[in-house]
Amino acid sequence: MRTASSTGSPESPHEISRQAAFVTTHWSVVLSARNSSSPQSVSCLEKLCGTYWYPLYAFARWRGHAPQDAEDLTQEFFLRLLQKRYLDSVERERGRFRTFLLVAFKRFLANEWDRGQTQKRGGGASPIPIDTDLAERLYHNEPPLTLPAENLYERRWALSMVQQAMTRLRAEFEANGKVDDFERFKGFLATGTTPVTLSDLANKLGRSESTLRVEVHRLRKRFRQLFREEVSQTVAAEEDVDEEIRHLLAALKG
């Protein structure tokens, strides 16, 4: 499985813990934002947009848009999403949050973008900041466009799930004053060759290999739990989680 060197991915959907509670989903946030003008619902939706802007930015680039235009398009799309124009007909039964965003974005690209109507980039009022320099660095590290843009979007979406889980896992270690342990062991989350063997690391730290093996096992287990929680937020029902995990792992391998 190919992953960025700074992230890892779960080894198998069957190994991911089924004990994690089914948390409040992104669909709940979307429906709340559609039906409420409360600051909390708006801020939650803004957070979702801030988390998932890059897969859509990359999709626009894969569709042939220049960096500046991809930025404009992505910001304008999220602005309209936040203004609830695309939420009026949304129902929870639509299933996957990633699918809803892509379908809505493709419709926007095809029918609703009028650059002449914008006052400046992003319509002049988008609350979603986009770091184009960062986006372009990420984009140029993407695999060559040998697959449909939809497939690459799903791979990038899957990586965003991995990255969100990794961010949460690192925060937990940091809160416990063990961020150095996280940095040492995170390479063992990914399958394949690691920069250093567990035996070499044990010798370097002056600790037993068996002790480190237990710590790595716990790290992997907690990562799988967090990954599952992240995925569970993007589907409409708990029974959809395992299927979505299988789909995302296949996208990572693609």
ZIBEL-V646363 format. One record per residue. SS is DSSP state (H for helix, E for strand, C for the rest). PHI is phi in radians with two decimals (NA if undefined). PSI is psi in degrees with one decimal (NA if undefined). Layout:
<<SS	PHI	PSI> <SS	PHI	PSI>>
This chain:
<<C	NA	132.5> <C	-1.66	127.6> <C	-2.43	162.9> <C	-1.11	149.5> <C	-1.10	-23.4> <C	-1.57	1.0> <C	-2.27	165.3> <C	-2.22	175.0> <C	-2.46	151.9> <C	-1.09	148.1> <C	-1.36	-32.1> <C	-2.83	143.5> <H	-1.09	-25.9> <H	-1.30	-19.5> <H	-1.55	-11.0> <C	-1.33	132.3> <C	-1.02	132.9> <C	-1.63	5.6> <C	-1.58	-12.8> <C	-1.12	137.1> <C	-1.17	147.1> <C	-1.36	108.6> <C	-1.48	171.2> <C	-1.02	129.8> <C	-1.56	163.3> <H	-1.08	-30.3> <H	-1.07	-39.1> <H	-1.06	-40.5> <H	-1.12	-44.5> <H	-1.08	-46.7> <H	-1.18	-35.8> <H	-1.13	-42.0> <H	-1.16	-33.3> <H	-1.20	-36.3> <H	-1.76	-0.2> <C	-2.47	147.6> <C	-1.87	18.5> <C	-1.17	145.4> <H	-1.00	-33.3> <H	-1.14	-44.9> <H	-1.16	-38.0> <H	-1.15	-43.8> <H	-1.15	-35.4> <H	-1.14	-42.0> <H	-1.18	-37.3> <H	-1.07	-39.3> <H	-1.12	-41.1> <H	-1.09	-44.2> <H	-1.08	-41.2> <H	-1.14	-27.5> <H	-1.38	-36.6> <H	-1.98	18.4> <H	-1.21	-34.8> <H	-1.13	-44.3> <H	-0.96	-35.4> <H	-1.33	-39.0> <H	-1.00	-48.0> <H	-1.09	-38.2> <H	-1.06	-42.7> <H	-1.09	-39.7> <H	-1.15	-42.8> <H	-1.09	-27.0> <C	-1.42	2.9> <C	1.76	4.7> <C	-1.41	141.9> <C	-1.18	160.2> <H	-0.91	-46.9> <H	-1.12	-41.3> <H	-1.18	-38.5> <H	-1.09	-38.9> <H	-1.11	-47.5> <H	-1.01	-47.0> <H	-1.09	-45.7> <H	-1.14	-43.7> <H	-1.14	-42.5> <H	-1.14	-38.3> <H	-1.07	-48.0> <H	-1.18	-33.2> <H	-1.05	-45.5> <H	-1.19	-34.5> <H	-1.10	-44.8> <H	-1.16	-29.3> <C	-1.41	2.7> <C	1.27	11.9> <C	-1.11	-31.7> <C	-1.72	4.0> <C	-1.81	-10.0> <C	-1.04	-38.0> <C	-1.82	9.8> <C	-1.31	135.1> <C	-2.25	151.6> <H	-1.02	-30.0> <H	-1.15	-8.7> <H	-1.15	-14.5> <C	1.65	-101.6> <C	-1.56	132.2> <H	-1.12	-38.1> <H	-1.08	-36.6> <H	-1.24	-42.3> <H	-1.00	-47.6> <H	-1.10	-43.0> <H	-1.19	-43.5> <H	-1.07	-44.5> <H	-1.13	-39.6> <H	-1.19	-41.0> <H	-1.11	-39.0> <H	-1.13	-40.5> <H	-1.09	-45.9> <H	-1.08	-37.5> <H	-1.37	-36.5> <H	-2.16	-22.2> <H	-2.11	2.3> <C	-1.58	119.5> <C	-2.25	96.3> <H	-1.01	-30.3> <H	-1.17	-16.1> <H	-1.54	-11.5> <C	-1.51	144.0> <C	-1.39	-35.6> <C	-2.80	-170.4> <H	-0.96	135.8> <H	1.21	20.7> <H	1.34	1.3> <H	1.43	1.6> <C	-2.52	11.7> <C	-1.26	129.3> <C	-1.46	0.9> <C	-1.73	104.5> <C	-1.28	136.8> <C	-2.13	121.5> <C	-1.54	96.0> <H	-1.11	-36.3> <H	-1.08	-45.1> <H	-1.11	-44.4> <H	-1.03	-41.3> <H	-1.23	-34.5> <H	-1.12	-43.5> <H	-1.12	-43.0> <H	-1.09	-41.0> <H	-1.29	-9.3> <C	-1.65	-1.3> <C	-1.25	157.0> <C	-1.16	158.2> <C	-0.99	151.6> <C	-1.36	76.0> <C	-1.82	-7.7> <C	-2.05	162.1> <C	-1.01	149.7> <H	-1.00	-31.8> <H	-1.08	-39.2> <H	-1.16	-40.7> <H	-1.21	-34.8> <H	-1.04	-44.1> <H	-1.18	-35.6> <H	-1.12	-44.3> <H	-1.16	-36.2> <H	-1.08	-45.4> <H	-1.04	-42.4> <H	-1.11	-33.4> <H	-1.16	-34.1> <H	-1.12	-44.3> <H	-1.06	-45.1> <H	-1.15	-38.3> <H	-1.12	-42.7> <H	-1.12	-40.9> <H	-1.12	-40.5> <H	-1.08	-43.5> <H	-1.14	-40.4> <H	-1.14	-43.3> <H	-1.09	-39.5> <H	-1.09	-36.7> <H	-1.14	-43.6> <H	-1.12	-40.7> <H	-1.12	-40.2> <H	-1.11	-27.6> <C	-1.66	9.7> <C	1.21	26.9> <C	-2.17	31.0> <H	-1.09	-29.9> <H	-1.11	-37.6> <H	-1.12	-40.1> <H	-1.04	-47.0> <H	-1.10	-34.4> <H	-1.24	-38.9> <H	-1.72	-12.5> <H	-1.08	-28.2> <H	-1.11	-21.4> <H	-1.45	-2.4> <H	-1.30	-32.5> <C	-1.44	148.0> <C	-1.39	160.4> <C	1.71	-162.7> <C	-1.29	135.0> <C	-1.82	156.3> <C	-1.05	-28.6> <C	-2.50	145.6> <C	-1.36	159.5> <H	-1.10	-36.1> <H	-1.12	-45.4> <H	-1.10	-39.9> <H	-1.15	-39.9> <H	-1.07	-43.6> <H	-1.11	-40.0> <H	-1.13	-38.5> <H	-1.56	-10.0> <C	1.22	33.9> <C	-2.17	159.9> <C	-1.29	146.7> <H	-1.10	-36.1> <H	-1.12	-37.9> <H	-1.13	-44.2> <H	-1.15	-33.9> <H	-1.11	-38.3> <H	-1.14	-41.8> <H	-1.14	-41.1> <H	-1.14	-39.9> <H	-1.04	-44.4> <H	-1.14	-38.6> <H	-1.07	-46.3> <H	-1.12	-41.2> <H	-1.09	-45.1> <H	-1.16	-38.0> <H	-1.06	-44.1> <H	-1.08	-38.3> <H	-1.10	-45.3> <H	-1.18	-38.8> <H	-1.07	-43.5> <H	-1.09	-41.2> <H	-1.09	-41.9> <H	-1.07	-45.0> <H	-1.15	-39.0> <H	-1.09	-24.2> <C	-1.30	-13.0> <C	-1.84	3.6> <C	-2.11	164.9> <C	-1.50	-21.6> <C	-2.54	150.6> <H	-1.06	-33.8> <H	-1.18	-10.8> <H	-1.57	-8.8> <H	-1.13	-48.9> <H	-1.09	-41.3> <H	-1.10	-40.6> <H	-1.15	-39.5> <H	-1.07	-44.6> <H	-1.04	-41.6> <H	-1.11	-43.9> <H	-1.20	-38.4> <H	-1.14	-36.5> <H	-1.14	-38.0> <H	-1.12	-37.2> <H	-1.15	-31.7> <H	-1.40	-21.5> <C	-1.22	NA>>
